[in-house]
Amino acid sequence: SLDFCGCETAQSPTTQLLRIRWFPATVLEPKTAATFKLLRHFHILSFESKVSTFEYWQTLTRLTHNRGVVIVKDHYDALLRMIRNGETLLCSNALDGDMIPQVLEQQSKAHVPSCVLLVLNMVRIFLRTGRVPRQKFGMGFNLWLYALFLAIDANFHLARKNVSSDQMDPGLNRGWAYFVEEQQYKTFLTDVGKCPQEKSTCASHNAVNLAETKNSRGLAATGAGTVDCSRHNFKWPCGVGDLQKGEKYMNMDYLFFSTMQHMGDIAVLNISYDIACMGRTDGEAPERGWANINPVATSTREMGPGSRRNTLDDHFGDFNWKKVTNMGVSLSRKLKAAVPECDQHVRDFKTSTTLEHERPEQVANGALTQAAVRLSLSQQEADNLEHGMDDSLHEEVSHSVLISSGMEIEDQQCWLARDIELLGGHPTDLQCTKLQEWGNILRRKIEQWSKVQLLYMPVIARLRASDMPTSRTHLTEEKAHKIELWLPSKIYGDATDPVHQCDAMLSHYEWELRRAQAYDALDDLRRANTRASAIIDKVELNVSVAAARYRRAWSALRHLSPALSRTMWKEEFPKLENDDIRGMSQGKPGQSSGNRTLSWIWKACGIASDAPEGETVLNEYITSIKN
């Protein structure tokens, strides 16, 4: 028991309890109280863990006596009242009831980020003087930087059962925080609800059209709507309200204009609402707020209307408060990440600006293709024949034809190896027959090609002899897709003294054809990454084949470069890593849409080919860079 001071100048028992930092359960003859420390402990714990008052009371009961022998006196109802009143007073930060609306209005402004307040001041100057205060905002002032971005959304997890009433459980905030004033809100809905609901004409946006079909049996509220600042992910004052039956225009319109009355003068306003077609704005801010508040839904679902609004107001306020207190750390971290990303985006944008003024066929002409290189080499041979110069050692196969046909056989070997790998553990007879016939045809091609190769590259005989098993011949020992062709790049890569072992003309021809092969492979990679997902399996196969083809070309160029004194080729053809193989709209693992970077394969020369999809690929690349 407590003895209160009974002097003539003594304060009321309630005041005496508050002065020793005890919060009474009632202001009339209080007999139960909780310390400020306990209320604050529950306050912060409920924000972080979303624990309910009942769970907290059970915890206190077990901490008091956990053996179950002694019956702890039930003070749950008193704790509910103390927590509810304490939350409201802590939120208002004042004990004088007449001052609560003014205090909450000031706190709402305090929770708004400084840049938005800066906008309001700037707009007032602009509207009053008719000019932008450049001396304050800089000569490079852009009005959109100071625009207000709002997002509207509804959450049907925050439903409330049809229990209690506003008379039995009135709210203590009465429109002074985030929930709108209930009486005015319901009066508006009653008046406007007589008008028929306008149907949405947007495709695949049925939230409003299906509002009347929302199951509301046993519910006083089917959810809650909100208006958020999508730039800073803040709940705005007087921007939250209950939904009686689905997501209707009249509910969301009232919430929007209710929160806009606190905005004052605004020059630029951007609104995103997920039931309507919209531009590229961050409309996911409400969803991030819902993720924070949804764990409370199981508790608020059973509450009366006033308790529920007070509880959600309290959690919304804490969500805003944490955003404000963490803004310095958050902005510092994001700024450090944004500076190098900004530099990269500037470089990508300059690249896109250059490509935007070029047509796809002009870009393609800057990049080689194997067909173009073979045509060029054939024309050179034709000129030589016209002037009586013929250095071919075979009547049908010239130097360039030998190398190009060898590279074609190499591609066929890779395709055969791929099909064998995908065959599975239980192939059919027909599948085995097809692969065997293809292997036989490829083996005969290799045998015929190898005979001509010996004329131009006599060193091949020694290399094959050293690589040949003793029991059987080389061509019959190995599978067709595993037979080594010994092109010049392979000789330079494996032989111990390759300087004089291969004709320089053959090396030069392979160098030109390998460069063209690398360009073709990059073009296949880009084209495969832009096709529809309906054929995703085939696309993935084409991507892996194109990547392997580029890597073969890159490896051959690496082997040939020392002999041909080519030192700058890696700037033209970077090494292809697995992370580089991705579409234009895809970033590296862990990158979001706001900070994703383009793979170098989309910025390499030859961004588009002369194929029909070349124009589409180029336009998609430019759009991706700008976005």
Stockholm file with secondary structure:
# STOCKHOLM 1.0

chainA/1-627         SLDFCGCETAQSPTTQLLRIRWFPATVLEPKTAATFKLLRHFHILSFESKVSTFEYWQTLTRLTHNRGVVIVKDHYDALLRMIRNGETLLCSNALDGDMIPQVLEQQSKAHVPSCVLLVLNMVRIFLRTGRVPRQKFGMGFNLWLYALFLAIDANFHLARKNVSSDQMDPGLNRGWAYFVEEQQYKTFLTDVGKCPQEKSTCASHNAVNLAETKNSRGLAATGAGTVDCSRHNFKWPCGVGDLQKGEKYMNMDYLFFSTMQHMGDIAVLNISYDIACMGRTDGEAPERGWANINPVATSTREMGPGSRRNTLDDHFGDFNWKKVTNMGVSLSRKLKAAVPECDQHVRDFKTSTTLEHERPEQVANGALTQAAVRLSLSQQEADNLEHGMDDSLHEEVSHSVLISSGMEIEDQQCWLARDIELLGGHPTDLQCTKLQEWGNILRRKIEQWSKVQLLYMPVIARLRASDMPTSRTHLTEEKAHKIELWLPSKIYGDATDPVHQCDAMLSHYEWELRRAQAYDALDDLRRANTRASAIIDKVELNVSVAAARYRRAWSALRHLSPALSRTMWKEEFPKLENDDIRGMSQGKPGQSSGNRTLSWIWKACGIASDAPEGETVLNEYITSIKN
#=GR chainA/1-627 SS CCCCCCSTTCCCHHHHHHHTTEEESCSSSCCCEEEHHHHHHHHHHHHHHCCCHHHHHHHHHHHHCCSSSSCCCCCHHHHHHHHHHHHHHHHHTCSCGGGHHHHHHHHHHHTSCHHHHHHHHHHHHHHHHSSCCHHHHCTTCCGGGGCEEEEEEEETTSCEESCSCTTTSCCSSTTSSSBCCHHHHHHHHHHHTTSCCCCCCSTTCCTTTTGGGSCCTTEEESEEEEEEETTTTEEEEEEEEEESSSCCHHHHHHHHHHHHTTTCCCSCEEEEETTSCCCSCCTTHHHHHHHHHGGGHHHHTTSCHHHHHHHHHHHHHHHHHHHHHTHHHHHHHHHHHHHHHHHHHHHHHHHHHHHHTSCHHHHHHHSCCHHHHHHHHHHHHHHHHHTTCCCCSSSSCCHHHHHHHHHHHHHHHHHHHHHHHTSCSSCCHHHHHHHHHHHHHHHHHHHHHHHHHHHHCTHHHHHHHHHSCSSSCHHHHSCGGGCCCCCHHHHHHHCSSCTTSSCHHHHHHHHHHHHHHHHHHHHHHHHHTTSCGGGHHHHHHHHHHHHHHHHHHHHHHHHHHHHHTCCSHHHHSCCCCGGGCCCTTCCSTTCCTTTCCCCGGGTSSCCSCSSTTHHHHHHHHHHHHHC
#=GC SS_cons         CCCCCCSTTCCCHHHHHHHTTEEESCSSSCCCEEEHHHHHHHHHHHHHHCCCHHHHHHHHHHHHCCSSSSCCCCCHHHHHHHHHHHHHHHHHTCSCGGGHHHHHHHHHHHTSCHHHHHHHHHHHHHHHHSSCCHHHHCTTCCGGGGCEEEEEEEETTSCEESCSCTTTSCCSSTTSSSBCCHHHHHHHHHHHTTSCCCCCCSTTCCTTTTGGGSCCTTEEESEEEEEEETTTTEEEEEEEEEESSSCCHHHHHHHHHHHHTTTCCCSCEEEEETTSCCCSCCTTHHHHHHHHHGGGHHHHTTSCHHHHHHHHHHHHHHHHHHHHHTHHHHHHHHHHHHHHHHHHHHHHHHHHHHHHTSCHHHHHHHSCCHHHHHHHHHHHHHHHHHTTCCCCSSSSCCHHHHHHHHHHHHHHHHHHHHHHHTSCSSCCHHHHHHHHHHHHHHHHHHHHHHHHHHHHCTHHHHHHHHHSCSSSCHHHHSCGGGCCCCCHHHHHHHCSSCTTSSCHHHHHHHHHHHHHHHHHHHHHHHHHTTSCGGGHHHHHHHHHHHHHHHHHHHHHHHHHHHHHTCCSHHHHSCCCCGGGCCCTTCCSTTCCTTTCCCCGGGTSSCCSCSSTTHHHHHHHHHHHHHC
//
